[in-house]
Amino acid sequence: MRLDLPEGVTGKIAGINHMAWLLEIRDKDGNDLYPKLRERAEVMNTTEIHSNMVRFEYIRRFGYYCTESTWHNAEYNPFFIKSHHPELIEKYNIPLERYIRTSLEVLDRWQNQKEAILSGKGIEHPERSIEYPSRIMEAMVTNVPYSFGGNVINHGLIPNLVKDACVEVPCLADANGIQPTYVGELPTQLAAMNMTNVNVQLLTIEAAVTKKREHVYQAAMLDPHTAAELPIDDIVAMCDEMIEAHNAAGNRVLY
């Protein structure tokens, strides 16, 4: 969870990974900026094409901004990517090829790193990454606090999400380790959106632990986008094909 806010603007963010919500946003004087944000989302999504249309549609329909990008957001719900409504892709400016392109770029980068290491060139780190781990470790060693949005087991931090869900909440790291923040209940519609993905995550864990193929089926059946596109028999057949493909490739999944 990362959201770069202008200087003097503060926000409160919580939810789950890839579906965390900007619950509050205020200026330096404590004034609520959400009315202006909602007004802006309404105007932009009805008058122009831009790169955050799915996010802004969330604001229009659910009342809150979601931190994940438009191209990822569109994958986690049944609303925007529909085989029988291809016009939605253009309407909401969804870059369907983005994931494939990004994956290919990552594979190329890994291959270049591998070749550099094997040739003795090693890997250079000219500047610090924007990722959290080094800053968390630094805070734990130096006891200089570092705040970030972290993923932890719920245990009541967000009461209207299940206790064993992995939730994303404000956290503080220092010499005492990582302390997550109690958030309280999410607005009902936001908790409901989160649970559509939490259900899939919990069943995926069940499948991994028990090795029961039916949990694989159930996880796929409850995925919002999959369920919106395919009947149950097709979902089961798709899972079987994927499992066999992994097995054939030597990635034995044991289901």
C-alpha positions as CSV (number, residue, x, y, z in Angstrom):
1,M,0.0,0.0,0.0
2,R,1.6,3.2,-1.1
3,L,-0.1,6.6,-1.8
4,D,1.9,9.7,-2.4
5,L,-0.1,12.6,-1.0
6,P,0.8,16.4,-1.4
7,E,2.7,18.0,1.4
8,G,0.4,18.8,4.3
9,V,-2.3,16.3,3.2
10,T,-3.0,13.3,5.4
11,G,-4.8,10.1,4.6
12,K,-6.0,6.9,6.4
13,I,-5.8,3.7,4.3
14,A,-6.9,0.2,5.1
15,G,-8.4,-2.9,3.5
16,I,-6.5,-5.8,1.9
17,N,-3.6,-6.1,-0.4
18,H,-4.4,-4.7,-3.8
19,M,-7.8,-3.5,-2.5
20,A,-7.0,-1.0,0.3
21,W,-9.3,2.0,0.7
22,L,-8.5,5.7,1.2
23,L,-10.9,6.1,4.2
24,E,-10.0,9.6,5.0
25,I,-8.2,12.5,3.3
26,R,-7.7,15.9,4.9
27,D,-5.7,19.1,4.3
28,K,-3.3,20.6,6.7
29,D,-6.1,22.4,8.5
30,G,-8.0,19.1,9.0
31,N,-10.7,19.8,6.4
32,D,-12.3,16.8,4.7
33,L,-11.2,16.7,1.1
34,Y,-13.4,13.8,0.0
35,P,-16.3,16.0,-1.2
36,K,-14.0,17.6,-3.7
37,L,-12.5,14.3,-4.6
38,R,-15.9,12.7,-5.3
39,E,-17.0,15.7,-7.3
40,R,-13.8,15.5,-9.4
41,A,-14.3,11.8,-10.0
42,E,-17.8,12.4,-11.2
43,V,-16.7,15.1,-13.7
44,M,-13.7,13.3,-15.0
45,N,-15.3,9.9,-15.6
46,T,-18.3,11.4,-17.4
47,T,-16.4,13.9,-19.6
48,E,-12.9,12.5,-20.5
49,I,-10.8,9.4,-20.9
50,H,-7.9,9.0,-18.5
51,S,-5.7,6.3,-16.9
52,N,-7.6,6.0,-13.6
53,M,-11.1,5.4,-14.7
54,V,-11.8,2.2,-12.8
55,R,-10.5,3.8,-9.6
56,F,-12.7,6.9,-10.1
57,E,-15.7,4.6,-10.9
58,Y,-15.1,3.1,-7.5
59,I,-15.4,6.5,-6.0
60,R,-18.6,7.2,-7.9
61,R,-20.2,3.9,-7.0
62,F,-18.7,2.9,-3.7
63,G,-17.8,6.3,-2.3
64,Y,-14.1,5.7,-1.8
65,Y,-10.8,5.6,-3.7
66,C,-9.0,2.3,-4.0
67,T,-5.2,2.3,-3.9
68,E,-4.6,-0.3,-6.6
69,S,-4.1,0.7,-10.2
70,T,-6.9,0.7,-12.7
71,W,-5.6,-2.3,-14.6
72,H,-5.3,-4.4,-11.5
73,N,-8.6,-3.2,-10.0
74,A,-10.4,-4.3,-13.1
75,E,-9.3,-7.9,-12.5
76,Y,-10.6,-8.2,-9.0
77,N,-14.3,-7.6,-9.6
78,P,-17.0,-8.6,-12.0
79,F,-17.8,-5.1,-13.3
80,F,-15.4,-4.1,-16.1
81,I,-13.9,-7.0,-18.0
82,K,-16.7,-8.9,-19.7
83,S,-16.5,-11.1,-22.8
84,H,-20.0,-10.1,-23.8
85,H,-19.4,-6.4,-23.3
86,P,-16.0,-5.6,-25.0
87,E,-17.0,-2.0,-25.2
88,L,-16.3,-1.6,-21.5
89,I,-12.6,-2.0,-22.1
90,E,-12.5,1.1,-24.2
91,K,-15.0,3.0,-22.0
92,Y,-12.9,2.5,-18.9
93,N,-9.5,2.6,-20.7
94,I,-8.4,-0.7,-19.4
95,P,-5.0,-1.8,-20.7
96,L,-5.5,-5.6,-20.9
97,E,-2.1,-6.2,-22.3
98,R,-0.4,-4.5,-19.4
99,Y,0.1,-7.6,-17.2
100,I,1.6,-9.6,-20.0
101,R,3.9,-6.7,-21.0
102,T,5.0,-6.2,-17.4
103,S,5.6,-9.9,-16.9
104,L,7.8,-10.1,-20.0
105,E,9.8,-7.0,-18.8
106,V,10.4,-8.6,-15.4
107,L,11.5,-11.9,-17.1
108,D,14.0,-10.0,-19.2
109,R,15.3,-8.1,-16.2
110,W,15.8,-11.3,-14.3
111,Q,17.6,-12.9,-17.2
112,N,19.9,-9.9,-17.5
113,Q,20.7,-10.1,-13.8
114,K,21.4,-13.8,-14.0
115,E,23.8,-13.3,-16.9
116,A,25.5,-10.4,-15.1
117,I,26.0,-12.6,-11.9
118,L,27.3,-15.6,-13.9
119,S,29.7,-13.4,-15.8
120,G,31.2,-12.0,-12.6
121,K,29.8,-8.5,-13.1
122,G,27.5,-8.7,-10.1
123,I,24.6,-6.4,-9.4
124,E,24.9,-2.7,-8.6
125,H,22.5,-0.8,-6.4
126,P,23.0,2.9,-7.4
127,E,20.0,4.0,-5.3
128,R,17.7,2.8,-2.6
129,S,14.5,1.1,-3.8
130,I,11.1,2.5,-2.9
131,E,10.2,-0.9,-1.3
132,Y,9.7,-1.2,2.4
133,P,12.0,-4.0,3.6
134,S,15.3,-2.1,4.0
135,R,13.5,0.7,5.8
136,I,11.7,-1.7,8.2
137,M,15.0,-3.4,9.0
138,E,16.7,-0.1,9.6
139,A,13.9,1.0,11.9
140,M,14.2,-2.2,13.9
141,V,18.0,-1.9,14.2
142,T,18.2,1.9,14.9
143,N,14.9,2.3,16.8
144,V,14.1,5.2,14.6
145,P,10.3,4.7,13.8
146,Y,9.2,4.1,10.3
147,S,5.5,4.0,9.3
148,F,4.1,2.1,6.4
149,G,1.2,0.2,5.1
150,G,1.7,-3.4,6.0
151,N,0.0,-6.8,5.5
152,V,-0.7,-8.6,8.7
153,I,-3.2,-11.2,10.1
154,N,-6.4,-9.4,11.0
155,H,-7.0,-10.5,14.6
156,G,-9.6,-7.8,15.0
157,L,-7.8,-4.9,13.4
158,I,-10.7,-4.5,11.0
159,P,-13.6,-6.1,12.9
160,N,-16.0,-6.6,9.9
161,L,-13.4,-8.7,8.0
162,V,-12.7,-12.3,9.2
163,K,-10.1,-12.7,11.9
164,D,-7.8,-14.9,9.9
165,A,-7.8,-12.6,6.8
166,C,-4.6,-10.9,5.8
167,V,-5.3,-7.2,6.0
168,E,-3.5,-4.1,5.0
169,V,-3.3,-1.5,7.7
170,P,-1.0,1.3,8.9
171,C,2.0,-0.1,10.8
172,L,4.9,1.2,12.8
173,A,8.3,-0.4,12.8
174,D,10.9,0.2,15.5
175,A,13.1,-1.8,17.9
176,N,10.0,-3.5,19.2
177,G,9.2,-4.9,15.8
178,I,6.1,-4.2,13.7
179,Q,3.0,-2.9,15.4
180,P,-0.1,-2.8,13.3
181,T,-2.8,-0.2,13.9
182,Y,-6.4,-0.9,14.9
183,V,-8.6,0.6,12.1
184,G,-12.2,-0.2,13.1
185,E,-15.0,-1.3,10.8
186,L,-14.8,-0.5,7.2
187,P,-17.9,1.0,5.5
188,T,-20.1,-2.0,4.7
189,Q,-19.7,-1.8,0.9
190,L,-15.9,-1.7,1.2
191,A,-15.8,-4.7,3.6
192,A,-18.1,-6.6,1.2
193,M,-15.8,-5.9,-1.7
194,N,-12.8,-7.0,0.3
195,M,-14.5,-10.2,1.3
196,T,-15.1,-11.2,-2.3
197,N,-11.3,-11.5,-2.6
198,V,-10.6,-12.7,1.0
199,N,-12.8,-15.7,0.4
200,V,-10.7,-16.7,-2.6
201,Q,-7.5,-16.3,-0.6
202,L,-8.7,-18.4,2.3
203,L,-9.8,-21.2,0.0
204,T,-6.5,-21.0,-1.8
205,I,-4.7,-21.6,1.5
206,E,-7.0,-24.5,2.2
207,A,-6.1,-26.0,-1.1
208,A,-2.4,-25.5,-0.5
209,V,-2.5,-27.1,3.0
210,T,-4.9,-29.9,2.4
211,K,-4.0,-30.7,-1.2
212,K,-7.7,-31.2,-1.9
213,R,-8.6,-30.4,-5.5
214,E,-12.1,-29.4,-4.5
215,H,-10.7,-26.4,-2.6
216,V,-9.0,-25.3,-5.9
217,Y,-12.3,-25.5,-7.6
218,Q,-14.0,-23.6,-4.8
219,A,-11.4,-20.8,-4.8
220,A,-11.8,-20.4,-8.6
221,M,-15.6,-20.6,-8.4
222,L,-15.7,-17.8,-5.9
223,D,-13.4,-15.5,-7.8
224,P,-15.6,-12.6,-8.8
225,H,-14.4,-12.2,-12.3
226,T,-14.2,-15.9,-13.0
227,A,-17.7,-16.5,-11.7
228,A,-19.1,-13.7,-13.8
229,E,-17.7,-15.2,-17.0
230,L,-17.9,-19.0,-16.7
231,P,-20.4,-21.7,-15.6
232,I,-19.3,-24.1,-12.8
233,D,-18.4,-27.0,-15.1
234,D,-16.2,-24.8,-17.2
235,I,-14.4,-23.5,-14.1
236,V,-13.8,-27.0,-12.9
237,A,-12.5,-28.0,-16.3
238,M,-10.2,-25.0,-16.5
239,C,-8.7,-25.8,-13.1
240,D,-8.1,-29.4,-14.2
241,E,-6.4,-28.3,-17.3
242,M,-4.2,-25.9,-15.3
243,I,-3.2,-28.6,-12.8
244,E,-2.4,-31.0,-15.5
245,A,-0.3,-28.4,-17.3
246,H,1.7,-27.7,-14.2
247,N,2.2,-31.4,-13.6
248,A,3.3,-32.0,-17.2
249,A,5.8,-29.2,-16.8
250,G,7.3,-30.9,-13.8
251,N,5.8,-28.5,-11.2
252,R,4.0,-31.3,-9.3
253,V,1.1,-29.8,-7.4
254,L,-0.1,-33.1,-5.9
255,Y,-3.9,-32.5,-6.4
